[in-house]
Amino acid sequence: MTRVLCAAVALAAIAGSASCASRPPVRDPVAAFWAGDPAYTSAYFRATAEKDEDAVALALNSYAMSELVLGNVRDARPAFVDAGRIMGNFDGTTLETLGAVIGREDAKRWKGDPYEVAMNSFYAALLYYMRGEYDNALAGCKNGILAGGDADEGYRSDFTLLYWFEGKCNAKLGKPDAARQSFDEARSSRERRGDAGHVEPLLTGAKNATFVVDIGVGPVKYASGEHGEVVRFAPGNHPEAYAVVSIDGRNAGRTVQMANLHYQATHRGGREIDGILKGKAIFKTASTVGGIAALIAADHQKSASSRNQLAAVGAGLLLLSILTSAEADTRCWATLPGEVHALEADVEPGLHTVTLDFYDRNGTPLTDFRQVWHDAPFAGDRENVYYFRSGPRFTDVTYPADPPDPALVFSPTRLAGTR
């Protein structure tokens, strides 16, 4: 089935006519994505972005991720930037920092948790980097690093992936000192305790080919607590742990984990957090108790002025408690990977066959996950950046000889059977 036909079927399932009793039921778009049909997921979330105002950023991110997996960089890039603008990352077509917009928790527009904001920044940066727009890519990395930390609490981000990519951007912009500083941050990140040796080969920027590999299923968000006010995260369940990349049958190396998204969802600056919005729930309880206490104290004041002041404070605290929504927002970017891996290598210019073999944590090969890409072009005068996504049921794929977007030369991922 062609991608166009898949999209048509998806849109028909979403928008169909009420008079058509025989129309097929709408599929779960996330399940479709993980089952190897990102074309359906793309069509579903594109339609959602047009009709659900509160979920525009969430839908745009899922749409962009689907298009990226399909190899459509041209549409993925602006969708990531548009989503980032809503999430508080970007302004216009360049990556300028914005302030977040505050609203009611469950009724406000979805803006994502810090790890989701950071990953939106990374994908936008990656796609700008592929186009040679290193200044925009660098701005995306910086925004993601800011999102991954906690300035109010004084915690620095420990997002190894973003520091590494920031270093690559600085190197491209002719800023070797800044590049070294970024690579040092990646090297010392608390996200990668005891694993600096594996990261080290990536901290030079001296190779002519970079492979970015998304692996597995991202963290799952759920509500807990007395009022359902605490968001907690369960790790996604996936068998693949790493990939080995081969060029024309020759081993180019094993991928290195640069981001663990469950870790990022549950930590700030290396410190584990109990859950998101717990502070808000405690605030609600504290404001209720404080309001009642203030009203009781007001009743015992002899001075009319003191009575009125305490009564006003108490009433305000009670009203704030009533208006504060404690229920957690469990919407999440469900098409994110569990981990982001990378590998750098030197590859001779020309057309090559790129093979990815995936392994579980015990080193057992996952034969159903093997990917073989034929006629992948490597240029001799620039860095070649390739993006891949792990998943079962891949078959041999011939890379398109004449892609419609020049940036696609550096992003060959395309699921077999979807175009």
N, C-alpha and C positions, 0 to 999 in steps of 0.2 A: 504494500500500500504506500503511495507517495505521501510526502509530508503534507502537500496541499490537500489531498483527500482526507488525511487524518484530521487536519484542522477543520475541514468542512463538516466532518462527522461530529467532531467535538462541539462546534458552534451550534450545529443542529440540535444536539442533545441538550445544550444549555438553553437555547432560545426558543426551541420548538413551538409549534402551534398548539393551543389548548384543545383544538378540535381533533388533534391527531392522537387518538387513543393508543395507537400501536407504536408510538415513538419509543426508542430504547431509553432505559433509565440513565440518568447522569452518573458517570463513573466517579469514583473518588480520584481527584486529580493528583494527589500525592502518591496514592497507591499506583497510579498509572506511571508516574515518573520513575518510581523504584522498580516497576515491572519492565522498564525499557521502552516506554512510549512517551518521551518528553514532548512530542508534537501535540498530543492531546492536552498535556499539562499546560503547555504554552497557550493554546487556544482558550482553555478554561480560564486561566488567570488574566489573560488579556481582556476577556469579557468582564471578569470580576472587577478589574481596575476601572472600567468604564461605568459601572453601576453601583459600586459599594464605596461610598465616600470615606467611611471609617477604616477601610482595609486597603486603600489605594497603594500605600507603600509596601505592604505585605504582598499584595498581588503583583505589583511591578517587580519586586525582587524575585518572586517565584517564576514569573514570566521571563525575566532576564536570565535567570539560571537555566531555564529550559532552553532558551535560545543559544546560550553559551555552549551547553552540552551538544546542541545541534550544529554548532560551528558557525552560527549566525552572529558574528561580532558586531556587525553594522547595527542591528536592532538591540542587542544586549547592552551595549555601552550606554546609549542614552536612557534606557530604562533603568539601569542601575543609578545613573546620575539623578534622574527624576525621583526615584525612590529615596535617594540620599538627601535630596532637597527637603522632602517632607519629614524625614527622620532627623533633620537638623544638621546635616553634613555639608551640603553644597548649595551654591547659589548660581543661577544661570547655567551657562555651559562650562564655566570654569569651576574649580573646586575651592570655593571660599567658605570659611567656617561661618556657621549661623548659630544663633542661640536656639535651644529647644523650646517648643511651645507647650505650655502646661494646660491640662484640662482634667475633667473627671476621668478616673482610672479606666473604667470599662467602656465608657461611652466616647472617649476621645479617639482621635485618629491613632491608629497603631504606629508607633515610632520605634519599636524594637528595644530590646535590652542591650547593654553595652557591647556584648560580644557580637550581636547581630549588626549593630551600627558599624562596628569595626570591620566585620566581614563585607558589608556593603562597600565600605571605603576601599578594602583590599581589591575586590573585583573591579571596581571602577578604575583603581590605580593600575591593575594588571592590563586592562584593555587600553588605557591611555599609553601605557608603556609599549604595548605592541604596535601602536601607531607612531611611536617615536616622540610622543608629547610628554617628555620626562618631567617638565615642570608641573603639569597637571597630575602626573602620576605621583610625584613627590608630595604634592599638597594632599592627595588622597591618603597616602601613608601617614602623614602627620595628623590628619583628622582621625584616622583609625586609632593611632596611638593615644590621642587625647581621649577618645571614647573608651579605650581599654583600661584607663587609669581612673583615679578618683581624686581630683584636685582638692575637693573639700576636706577629704580625710588625709591628704598628703601622700597617697599611694601612687607610685609610678606604674605605668603599664608594663606588663611582662609578656607582651605579644611578640614572641620570637619572629613570627612570619613577617610582621609589619616592619620591625627593625631591620631585618634582612633585606626586605624589598626597598626600604628607605635608603639603605646603603647602596644598593644597585642604582637607584635613581640619582643619588648624589654623585656616584662615579660617572654616570653618563653625562651629568651636567658639569663635569670638570671640577668637582669639589672633593679632592682626595681626603682632606682632613675630616670633613663632615662624614664621608663614607666610612672612614676608619672608626669614627665615634659610633655610628649606627651599627656597624658590624660588632663593635665591642659590646653594645647593648644586647645584641642578639646572642653573643657568646656568653654573657653573664646572666641572661634571663632566668628567673626562678622557675619559669615554665619547664625548662629543660635541665633539671637538676642532674648532675653527673653525666650529662650526655654531650658536653661541649666538643669532644673529639669527633663525634659524628657530624656536627654542624660545621666544623672548621673548614672542610673543603669548599663549602658554599660561601665563605666569607672573604673571597678574593675578587670575584667578578671578572676573572681572567679567561673564562671559557666562552666559546662562541655559540653554545646551545644551552638553553634552560628549559627543563621539563617541570611543569607544575601539575601535580596529580592530586585530585580530590579523591579521598578514600572514605567509603562507608557512609553511615547514616548519622546525622547530627543529633544533639541532645533533645530530649523530649521534656516539655514543660508541663507541670501539673500543679494544682492548688492544694494547699494543706493549711493547718492551723484552725483555731477555734472558730474564726469567722470566714474561713476559706481565703484568708488574706495573704498567705505566704506562698510565693512561687518557688518551687523547687525543681530540680532538673535530674532526670534519669539519663544515663548514657545510652546512645543509640546502639542497637545490637547489629553487629556486622562481622563476618568472618575474616575479611581481608585486613592485613596488618601493614603490609608494605608491598612495593613492586620492584622488580628488577627490569631495567630497560636494556634492550639489545639493539644495536644498529647493524643491519645486515648479518645477523647471527652472532655478532661479537658483543660480549657483555660490556655495557657502558657504565654499569654501577647500580647500586641499590638506592632507592629513594630514602630521604631522611625526613622524619616528621618535623615540620616547622610550626604546626599549630594543632593543639588538642582542644576541640571546641567544648567538650564537656568540662575540661579544666577551666577554660576561659569563662564559661557560663557560671561557674561556682567559685571563682576566685577574683579578687581585686588586688593587683600589685603583689601577688604571691600569698595573700592572706585569704583563707577560705571563708566564705560567707554562709550564713545559715539559710538565707532565702531572701528573695526580693519582696519588697513592700512590708516586711515585718515591722519596720519602723513606723509605717503609716498606721498599721493596726494598733500598735502600742500607743501611738499618738491619739488615736480615737479613744481608747480606754482611759488614758491619762487626762484628756480634755473633758471627758464625762465626769470623772471623779473630781477634777479641779473645779469644774463648773458648779457642781453640787456643793463642794466645800466653800466656794466663794459666796454662794447664796446663803448658806447657813451662817457664815461669818457676818454677812451683811445684816442679817436679822438681829444680831447681837450688838451692833454698833449703836452708840448713843448719838453720835453726830449724824445728822441727816446727810451731810456731804459725803462722809465715809460710807454710809449705808448705800447711797445712790451709786457711788463709784464701784463698790464691790458687787452690787447687784448687776450693774452693767457688764462688769467683767465676767461674772458667773453666767449671765444669760448668753453672752457672746461665745463662751467656751462650750456651752451646751448646744447652741445653734451650730457651731463649727463641727461638733461631734456628730450631730444629726446629719449634716450635709456631707460629711466625709464618707466616701465610698470605700469600704475596706476590702471588698471582694477583689481578688487578684485577677489580672488579665492573663489568661493562659494561651492567648494566640501566639504562635511562634512561626518562624521561617523554617518550614518543615522540609525544604529541599536542600538545606545546607548539608555539607558532608560532616562526618565525625572528625576527620583529620585532614589537614592539607600537608602534602609532602612535596619535596623538590629534589631535583638532581641537576647538576651542571656537568657538561662534557664537551670535549672538542670533537667536532664532526666535519669531515671533509665536505666541501661544497658539492652539490649535485643531488640526484634523487636517490633516496635510501628507503629501505624497509625498516620500520620502527616496530619493535615487539615489546609489549608489556606483559610480564608474567607476575601474577599476584600470589602472595603466600599468607598463610595464617600465622598466628603468634608462635606456633611451634615449628615454623619453617616448612610446613607441608604445602605443596603447590595446590592452588585452586584452579584446576584446569578449565572450569566453566567461565572463568573470569579473564582468560587470556585474550589479548588484543593484538592484532597484526595490522599495521598500516603500511600499504605499499605506495611507492612513488612519492614519499614525503619530501618536499624540496628543502634544501639547506643552502642558504646564500653564503658567499664567502666574504662579503663586505659589510656584514652587519650581524648582530646577535639574533639567533633564531629562537623564538619563544613558543613553546608548544604547551597546550592545556589538554589534560585528559581527565576523564571521570571513570572511576571503577564501577563495575556492574557485571552481572551475569549475562549470558546469551549474546555476547559479542561474536562477530565472525570476521573473516578477512575483509578489509575495506581498502579500496583503491582511492588514494587522495585525489581530489579534483585537480585537473591540470590547469584550468583557467577559472579560478574562483572569482565571483563578482566583486568582492571587496579585497583590496590588496592586503588588509590586515589579516585576512583569513590564511594567508601564507604562513602565518605564525600562530595559528590556532586551528589545528586540523581535526579536532574531535568531532565525530559525526557518527551517530549510532547506525549500525547496519539495518536496513529495512525501513527507515523512517523518511527517506527522501526518494 
